[in-house]
Amino acid sequence: MAAVAAFAPWSPEFVADPYPGLAELRAAGRVHYFPPSDQWLVPHHADVGALLRDRRLGRTYLHRFTHEEFGRTPPPPAHEPFHALNSNSLLDTEAPDHTRLRRLVSKAFTPRTVEQLAPVVRTLAEGLVDDFVAAGGGDLLTAIAEPLPVAVIAEMLGVPEADRHLLRPWSAAICGMYELNPPEETARRAVQASREFSAYLRELIAARRKDPGDDLISGLIAAHDEGDRLTEQEMTSTCALLLNAGHEATVNTTTNGWLALFRHPAQLAALRAAPDALLPTAIEELLRYATPLQLFERWVLDDIEIDGTVIPRGAEVALLFGSANRDPARFDRPEELDLARPDNPHVALGAGIHYCLGAPLARLELAASFGALLRAAPTLRLATEPSWKPNFVIRGVRELLVEV
């Protein structure tokens, strides 16, 4: 129990630096029951990687069981707008629904789609960075980290520029529900945002049906396979997922990553000296070292055993990505930031059938923003030590004030 006491996801001190506590968890064993969230914590890289690929676990259980059969209480009816939006996307479905959805979505969201976006992403990043440098610096979070991925997703979906300011608040409200034991006020905000975002997307989809373009929504409408098409709800949920999952990781990797660089001046100097050569491995190392999504949940659909402990059907496991990415059993000198790290099988973007569909886009955005800042602001420095948002699952700073 002493090791579990080191896991304190609601403590500001733990959120600011969870890694000593996560190291205690790893040292104490491979699995730990955590009563406050009624979950089994899994801190080791090998176990996290294996369970992400294990079909005895799932993001949902409703493809096999009712809530009652699974020993769970159905969500309150008032939460339905959130669950309708959340439960019909790639992130929260299992086979056969997930297989069908991924096949159809992949017809519209192809590697070529991302490749064609590259010039747009670079132009957007350079414009934001030029404005930031001209202003003498400021908050990297609100000036670059947030607007870039939101603008890219909006560009992909064909969201008019005048409406783009709506997207980030909707996403932030919805993502509040991914934290551990979210309070009712968080649920209320998420439900309201889900209702508004769904209505907005349905209007956008209806407009594209009448007048298709070359945006992703038009592609999703056109996607078909042997007569099979996405339903209206599946399209709405896919678009919402692309915004929510498609920018949260990029936002926090940008700010958490720059903070890590400022705290490791020798590594930052090496990156500045050879940005083109070092940036690809640097991005992977920042995803590992400054893991943006610390925890990912799975339902246990059939009994599993970890190190002699049987975790029964109906339980929930919490896969600790941040801990897995610092596991000395898998990474040499895991507590060190090494931007040239050659062997880096981090799990920051997941694994298995739910591996992040937008991973190539996230890497493209990170390369564009880090590259533009390294070129245009070679003396970028931290102005004030940041404070952390209270969230542990999606972990990031409130602001990152820098000078150029």
C-alpha positions as CSV (number, residue, x, y, z in Angstrom):
1,M,0.0,0.0,0.0
2,A,3.0,2.4,0.6
3,A,3.7,2.3,-3.2
4,V,0.1,3.1,-4.1
5,A,0.2,6.0,-1.7
6,A,3.0,7.4,-3.9
7,F,0.4,7.6,-6.7
8,A,-1.5,10.8,-6.0
9,P,-3.1,12.0,-9.3
10,W,-5.1,14.8,-7.5
11,S,-2.0,16.3,-5.8
12,P,-0.5,19.4,-7.4
13,E,2.9,18.3,-6.3
14,F,2.5,14.9,-7.9
15,V,1.2,16.3,-11.1
16,A,4.1,18.8,-11.3
17,D,6.6,15.8,-11.0
18,P,4.9,12.4,-11.1
19,Y,8.1,10.5,-12.0
20,P,9.5,9.7,-8.5
21,G,6.1,8.3,-7.4
22,L,5.8,6.3,-10.6
23,A,9.3,4.9,-10.0
24,E,8.1,3.7,-6.6
25,L,5.2,1.9,-8.2
26,R,7.5,0.1,-10.7
27,A,9.9,-0.9,-7.9
28,A,7.0,-2.3,-5.8
29,G,5.6,-4.6,-8.4
30,R,3.9,-5.1,-11.8
31,V,0.3,-4.3,-10.8
32,H,-1.3,-2.4,-7.9
33,Y,-5.0,-1.9,-6.9
34,F,-5.9,1.8,-6.5
35,P,-9.1,2.1,-4.4
36,P,-9.8,5.8,-5.1
37,S,-10.5,5.2,-8.8
38,D,-11.3,1.4,-8.4
39,Q,-8.6,0.6,-11.0
40,W,-5.5,-1.6,-11.3
41,L,-2.4,0.4,-12.0
42,V,0.0,-1.1,-14.5
43,P,3.4,0.8,-14.5
44,H,5.9,-1.4,-16.5
45,H,6.6,-0.9,-20.2
46,A,6.4,-4.6,-21.1
47,D,3.0,-5.0,-19.4
48,V,1.6,-1.8,-20.8
49,G,2.7,-2.7,-24.4
50,A,1.3,-6.3,-24.0
51,L,-2.0,-5.1,-22.6
52,L,-2.5,-2.5,-25.3
53,R,-2.5,-5.4,-27.8
54,D,-4.5,-7.9,-25.6
55,R,-8.0,-8.5,-26.9
56,R,-9.1,-9.6,-23.5
57,L,-9.2,-5.9,-22.7
58,G,-11.3,-3.3,-24.4
59,R,-12.0,0.4,-24.5
60,T,-15.7,-0.6,-24.2
61,Y,-17.5,-3.7,-23.0
62,L,-20.9,-2.9,-24.6
63,H,-20.1,-5.0,-27.7
64,R,-20.2,-8.1,-25.4
65,F,-22.1,-7.2,-22.3
66,T,-24.8,-5.0,-20.9
67,H,-23.9,-2.6,-18.1
68,E,-25.7,-4.9,-15.7
69,E,-24.0,-8.1,-17.0
70,F,-20.6,-6.4,-16.6
71,G,-21.4,-5.3,-13.0
72,R,-21.4,-1.6,-13.9
73,T,-23.9,1.2,-13.4
74,P,-25.1,2.8,-16.6
75,P,-24.1,6.4,-17.0
76,P,-26.8,9.0,-16.0
77,P,-29.3,9.8,-18.9
78,A,-28.3,13.4,-18.6
79,H,-24.7,12.5,-19.8
80,E,-26.1,11.0,-23.1
81,P,-24.8,13.7,-25.4
82,F,-21.3,13.2,-24.2
83,H,-21.5,9.4,-24.5
84,A,-23.2,9.4,-27.9
85,L,-20.3,11.6,-29.2
86,N,-17.6,9.7,-27.4
87,S,-18.7,6.1,-27.9
88,N,-19.1,6.1,-31.7
89,S,-15.5,7.0,-32.5
90,L,-12.4,4.8,-33.2
91,L,-11.1,5.5,-29.7
92,D,-13.9,3.9,-27.8
93,T,-15.1,1.1,-30.1
94,E,-14.0,-2.5,-30.4
95,A,-14.2,-5.1,-33.2
96,P,-16.2,-5.6,-35.4
97,D,-17.3,-1.9,-35.2
98,H,-13.8,-0.6,-34.8
99,T,-12.5,-2.6,-37.7
100,R,-15.2,-1.3,-40.0
101,L,-14.8,2.3,-38.7
102,R,-11.0,2.3,-39.1
103,R,-11.3,0.9,-42.6
104,L,-13.7,3.6,-43.7
105,V,-12.0,6.5,-41.9
106,S,-8.6,5.4,-43.4
107,K,-10.0,5.8,-46.9
108,A,-10.4,9.5,-46.2
109,F,-7.6,10.1,-43.7
110,T,-4.7,8.6,-45.7
111,P,-0.9,9.1,-45.5
112,R,-1.3,11.2,-48.7
113,T,-3.8,13.5,-46.9
114,V,-1.1,14.2,-44.2
115,E,1.6,14.5,-46.9
116,Q,-0.4,17.1,-48.8
117,L,-0.9,19.0,-45.5
118,A,2.8,19.4,-44.9
119,P,3.2,22.8,-46.7
120,V,0.1,24.2,-45.0
121,V,1.4,23.1,-41.6
122,R,4.8,24.6,-42.2
123,T,3.2,27.9,-43.4
124,L,0.9,28.1,-40.4
125,A,3.7,27.3,-37.9
126,E,6.1,29.9,-39.5
127,G,3.4,32.6,-39.4
128,L,2.6,32.0,-35.7
129,V,6.3,31.9,-34.8
130,D,7.1,35.1,-36.8
131,D,4.3,36.9,-35.0
132,F,5.5,35.5,-31.6
133,V,9.1,36.6,-32.3
134,A,7.9,40.1,-33.4
135,A,6.1,40.4,-30.1
136,G,9.2,39.6,-28.1
137,G,7.8,36.3,-26.8
138,G,4.9,35.7,-24.5
139,D,2.9,32.6,-23.7
140,L,4.0,29.8,-25.9
141,L,0.9,27.8,-25.0
142,T,-1.7,30.3,-26.3
143,A,0.5,31.8,-29.1
144,I,1.8,28.6,-30.8
145,A,1.1,25.3,-29.0
146,E,-2.7,25.6,-29.1
147,P,-3.4,27.5,-32.3
148,L,-1.3,25.4,-34.6
149,P,-2.9,22.0,-34.3
150,V,-6.4,23.5,-34.0
151,A,-5.9,25.5,-37.2
152,V,-4.6,22.3,-38.9
153,I,-7.6,20.2,-37.8
154,A,-10.0,23.1,-38.8
155,E,-8.3,23.3,-42.2
156,M,-8.6,19.5,-42.7
157,L,-12.3,19.5,-41.7
158,G,-13.1,22.7,-43.6
159,V,-14.2,24.7,-40.6
160,P,-14.6,28.3,-41.6
161,E,-12.0,30.6,-40.0
162,A,-14.7,32.7,-38.3
163,D,-15.8,29.6,-36.3
164,R,-12.4,28.2,-35.3
165,H,-12.3,30.0,-32.0
166,L,-15.1,27.6,-30.9
167,L,-13.1,24.5,-31.2
168,R,-10.5,24.6,-28.4
169,P,-13.1,25.4,-25.6
170,W,-15.3,22.5,-26.8
171,S,-12.4,20.2,-26.8
172,A,-11.1,21.3,-23.4
173,A,-14.6,20.7,-21.9
174,I,-15.0,17.3,-23.4
175,C,-11.5,16.1,-22.5
176,G,-12.2,17.0,-18.8
177,M,-14.2,13.7,-18.7
178,Y,-11.0,11.7,-19.4
179,E,-9.6,12.6,-16.0
180,L,-10.0,10.2,-13.0
181,N,-13.3,10.5,-11.2
182,P,-14.4,13.7,-12.9
183,P,-16.9,15.8,-10.8
184,E,-20.4,16.5,-11.9
185,E,-19.6,20.0,-12.9
186,T,-17.0,18.7,-15.3
187,A,-19.6,16.3,-16.7
188,R,-22.1,19.2,-17.1
189,R,-19.6,21.2,-19.1
190,A,-18.6,18.2,-21.2
191,V,-22.3,17.4,-22.0
192,Q,-23.0,21.0,-23.0
193,A,-19.9,21.1,-25.2
194,S,-20.8,17.7,-26.8
195,R,-24.3,19.0,-27.5
196,E,-23.0,22.2,-29.2
197,F,-20.1,20.6,-31.0
198,S,-22.4,17.8,-32.4
199,A,-25.0,20.3,-33.6
200,Y,-22.2,22.3,-35.3
201,L,-20.7,19.3,-37.0
202,R,-24.1,18.0,-38.2
203,E,-24.7,21.4,-39.9
204,L,-21.2,21.2,-41.5
205,I,-21.8,17.7,-42.7
206,A,-25.2,18.7,-44.2
207,A,-23.5,21.6,-46.0
208,R,-20.9,19.2,-47.4
209,R,-23.5,16.8,-48.6
210,K,-25.0,19.5,-50.7
211,D,-21.7,21.0,-51.8
212,P,-18.7,18.6,-51.4
213,G,-15.2,20.0,-51.3
214,D,-11.7,18.6,-50.9
215,D,-11.9,18.6,-47.1
216,L,-11.9,15.6,-44.8
217,I,-15.6,15.8,-44.1
218,S,-16.4,15.5,-47.8
219,G,-14.0,12.5,-47.8
220,L,-15.8,10.8,-44.9
221,I,-19.1,11.3,-46.6
222,A,-17.7,9.7,-49.8
223,A,-15.9,6.9,-48.1
224,H,-17.6,3.5,-48.7
225,D,-16.6,-0.1,-48.8
226,E,-18.7,-2.8,-50.4
227,G,-21.8,-0.6,-49.9
228,D,-20.9,0.2,-46.3
229,R,-20.8,3.9,-45.3
230,L,-20.3,5.9,-42.0
231,T,-23.5,6.8,-40.2
232,E,-24.2,10.4,-39.4
233,Q,-23.3,9.8,-35.7
234,E,-20.0,8.0,-36.7
235,M,-19.0,10.9,-38.9
236,T,-19.8,13.4,-36.2
237,S,-17.9,11.3,-33.6
238,T,-14.9,10.9,-36.0
239,C,-14.7,14.7,-36.5
240,A,-14.8,15.3,-32.8
241,L,-12.2,12.7,-32.1
242,L,-9.9,14.3,-34.7
243,L,-10.1,17.6,-32.9
244,N,-9.9,16.3,-29.3
245,A,-7.3,13.5,-29.7
246,G,-5.8,15.3,-32.7
247,H,-4.5,18.3,-30.9
248,E,-4.3,17.6,-27.1
249,A,-1.2,15.5,-27.4
250,T,0.5,18.0,-29.8
251,V,-0.3,21.0,-27.5
252,N,1.2,19.3,-24.4
253,T,4.2,17.8,-26.1
254,T,5.0,21.3,-27.4
255,T,4.9,23.0,-24.0
256,N,6.1,20.1,-21.9
257,G,8.8,19.5,-24.5
258,W,10.1,23.1,-24.5
259,L,10.1,23.1,-20.7
260,A,12.2,19.9,-20.8
261,L,14.6,21.5,-23.2
262,F,15.0,24.7,-21.1
263,R,15.8,22.4,-18.1
264,H,18.5,20.6,-20.2
265,P,20.5,23.4,-21.7
266,A,23.2,21.1,-23.2
267,Q,20.6,19.1,-25.0
268,L,18.9,22.3,-26.3
269,A,22.3,23.6,-27.5
270,A,22.9,20.3,-29.4
271,L,19.5,20.7,-31.0
272,R,20.1,24.3,-32.0
273,A,23.5,23.3,-33.5
274,A,22.0,20.6,-35.7
275,P,18.2,21.0,-35.9
276,D,17.6,19.2,-39.2
277,A,19.7,16.2,-38.2
278,L,18.5,15.9,-34.6
279,L,14.8,16.9,-34.8
280,P,13.3,13.5,-35.8
281,T,14.8,11.7,-32.8
282,A,14.3,14.7,-30.6
283,I,10.5,14.6,-31.2
284,E,10.4,10.9,-30.3
285,E,12.4,11.6,-27.1
286,L,10.2,14.5,-26.1
287,L,7.1,12.3,-26.6
288,R,8.8,9.8,-24.3
289,Y,10.3,12.1,-21.7
290,A,7.4,14.6,-21.5
291,T,4.6,12.1,-22.1
292,P,1.4,14.2,-22.8
293,L,-1.1,11.4,-22.0
294,Q,0.0,9.8,-18.7
295,L,-2.7,7.2,-18.3
296,F,-5.0,5.2,-20.6
297,E,-7.8,3.0,-19.4
298,R,-9.0,-0.5,-20.5
299,W,-11.9,-2.7,-19.3
300,V,-11.1,-6.3,-18.5
301,L,-13.4,-8.4,-20.7
302,D,-12.0,-11.8,-19.6
303,D,-9.9,-12.6,-16.5
304,I,-6.2,-11.8,-16.9
305,E,-3.3,-12.6,-14.7
306,I,-0.3,-10.3,-14.0
307,D,2.6,-11.6,-11.9
308,G,0.3,-14.0,-10.0
309,T,-2.5,-11.4,-9.5
310,V,-5.8,-12.3,-11.2
311,I,-7.7,-9.2,-12.4
312,P,-11.3,-10.3,-12.9
313,R,-13.7,-9.6,-15.7
314,G,-15.5,-6.3,-15.0
315,A,-12.4,-4.6,-13.5
316,E,-10.6,-1.6,-15.1
317,V,-6.9,-1.3,-15.6
318,A,-5.0,2.1,-15.8
319,L,-2.0,1.7,-18.1
320,L,0.5,4.3,-17.0
321,F,2.2,5.6,-20.2
322,G,4.4,8.1,-18.4
323,S,5.7,5.3,-16.1
324,A,6.2,2.9,-19.0
325,N,8.2,5.5,-20.9
326,R,10.6,5.9,-17.9
327,D,11.0,2.1,-17.3
328,P,14.7,1.2,-16.8
329,A,13.9,-2.4,-17.9
330,R,13.3,-1.0,-21.4
331,F,15.2,2.3,-21.7
332,D,18.9,3.0,-21.0
333,R,19.2,6.0,-18.5
334,P,15.4,6.6,-18.7
335,E,15.5,9.7,-16.4
336,E,17.9,11.5,-18.8
337,L,16.8,13.5,-21.8
338,D,18.7,12.2,-24.8
339,L,17.6,13.9,-28.0
340,A,19.7,11.4,-30.0
341,R,18.3,8.3,-28.3
342,P,18.6,5.6,-31.0
343,D,16.3,3.0,-29.5
344,N,13.0,4.6,-28.4
345,P,9.9,2.3,-28.4
346,H,7.8,4.8,-26.3
347,V,4.1,4.2,-25.9
348,A,3.1,7.9,-25.9
349,L,0.9,7.4,-28.9
350,G,-0.5,4.0,-27.8
351,A,-0.2,0.6,-29.5
352,G,-2.3,-2.1,-31.0
353,I,-5.6,-1.5,-32.8
354,H,-6.1,1.8,-31.0
355,Y,-2.7,3.2,-32.0
356,C,-3.1,6.9,-32.7
357,L,-4.5,7.3,-36.3
358,G,-3.2,10.9,-36.3
359,A,0.4,10.0,-35.2
360,P,1.9,11.1,-38.6
361,L,0.1,14.4,-38.4
362,A,1.2,15.0,-34.8
363,R,4.8,14.4,-35.8
364,L,4.4,16.7,-38.7
365,E,3.0,19.5,-36.5
366,L,5.7,19.1,-33.8
367,A,8.5,19.1,-36.4
368,A,7.0,22.3,-38.0
369,S,6.6,24.2,-34.7
370,F,9.9,23.2,-33.1
371,G,11.8,23.7,-36.4
372,A,10.3,27.2,-36.9
373,L,11.1,28.2,-33.3
374,L,14.6,26.9,-33.5
375,R,15.3,28.9,-36.6
376,A,13.5,32.1,-35.8
377,A,14.2,32.3,-32.0
378,P,17.7,30.9,-31.4
379,T,17.9,32.5,-28.0
380,L,14.4,31.5,-26.8
381,R,14.5,31.2,-23.0
382,L,12.1,30.6,-20.1
383,A,10.9,33.8,-18.5
384,T,9.0,32.3,-15.5
385,E,8.7,28.9,-14.0
386,P,5.2,27.6,-15.0
387,S,2.5,26.1,-12.9
388,W,0.7,22.9,-13.9
389,K,-2.9,22.4,-14.7
390,P,-4.6,20.2,-12.1
391,N,-5.1,17.3,-14.6
392,F,-2.9,14.2,-14.4
393,V,-4.2,12.1,-17.3
394,I,-3.7,14.8,-19.9
395,R,-0.8,16.6,-18.3
396,G,0.3,20.0,-19.2
397,V,1.3,23.5,-18.0
398,R,-1.2,26.4,-17.5
399,E,1.1,28.7,-19.5
400,L,4.7,28.8,-20.7
401,L,6.1,32.3,-20.6
402,V,9.2,32.7,-22.7
403,E,11.4,35.5,-24.1
404,V,13.2,35.6,-27.4
